Amino acid sequence: MHPPEPILRIKPGHVQPVWAGHPWVYAQAVQDLRGGAVAGDLVRVEDPRGNFLGRGFYSPKSAIPVRLLTRDPDVAVDAAFFRARIGAALRRREDLGLEGAATDGYRLVHSEGDGLPGLIVDRFADVLVVQLLTVGMKTREAQLLGLLQDVVRPRAIVDRTPESAARLEGFEARGGVVRGDFDGVLAFRERGLAYRLPPELAQKTGFYFDQRGLRARVEELCRGPSGRRVLDAYSYVGSFAMAAARGGARHVDAVDESALAVEVGATLAVENGLAASISYAKNDARNALRDAHGAYSLVVCDPPRLAPSRASRDQALQAYAKLAQLATSAVEPGGKLIFCSCSAAVDLHALTRALALGAQRSNTSAVVLERHFQGADHPVGAAFPEGLYLKALIAEIGPR
């Protein structure tokens, strides 16, 4: 006989979000835990009356001790379960038409969005990069890697679990190549542009797939007989810069604090035949915005995450407003600003307010024309607003 399943019960007053579909059980919502669960164990989640709400892995050191995997009491969370979820995620991308001759890099598994909270898998052509973000997923690492190998058939699987996430969950990040043959270079294509990223570039899994749709929009905005002068602030390897140049921008300045990112970006521009239109510089993006004095007809301002948690939200909003002040002052009258946030704690309303405050301080006006979010390979459950972490505003900047 199997031992009884550990049971975690939720306090009265905290059941509604979980019942409605939210996948997280917060620490402050826990009434008690019965059955002697240890880190990584599968636990049964119930309401105060003992009604079944779901099952998930137990993370005792986390502010989110359970992230639900299933709400079906008859479903076993075993190898067949994970195989089915990984296969469904792959079919979802195929149905979306993400992969083809022009694009073979995208997010394959997006944690809660694909019913596998704590697991991120990005596909770089024939190499998979994984992040195991909960102790429950880490405990099942060998099983998950084996299933990914069977279902996807990659040449190699690389672990890029952030040390910070592993530390919060109470395990040690492994890192490096965990399966197959890999030389360290992530080579892939996106919308026909070729990328080769060295292992030293370790932003997220190596690339920001979530902005694919906005990069395509930037390319469209740069089409026209006159061409635009564009600033790609926080450019990383210049994906927005290359999109703008291919679209017909007259000139693009790509700025990033990382010397390596700037060097790689310049090489990619050459390899994609776009170097004549792009200048790369190692610089603080805020300085580049401050020194622009309205010289650009299009500015892309896509900073790193400024609010890593709810506790840092208020401070981050002040930083976004200051950044918006610099960014709006860098745009010529009638030009456009693309203002982004990848902080889940900053919603669309808060980002829009920060833009309005920044425009007021720079004595400009900002009229929002479009709103953009993470791409379709980063799905979000309807009851999980925290999953919609990426927001972008396209605004026309004019005199006040």
Protein Blocks (a to p, Z undefined) as FASTA:
>chain_A
ZZddddddddehilmmmmnopabdcfklpmbdchiiaehiacddddfkopafbdcdddfk
bcblbccfbfcfkbccdfklmmmmmmmmmmmmmmnomacfklccdcfbgcjlnopghiac
ddehjaccdddfbfklmmmmmmmmmmmmmmnopabdcdfbdfklmmmnopacfbhafedj
dehiacddeehiacdddfklcghjlpafklmmmmmmmmmmmgcjkopadddehklnommm
mmmmmnopabdcdddfblklmmmmmmmmmmnopmmmpccddddfklmmmmnnopafbdcd
ddddfblbfklmmmmmmmmmmmmmmmmmmpcghiacddddfbfklcfklmmmmmmmmmmm
nopacddfbdcdddfklccdfklmklmmbccdddddddZZ
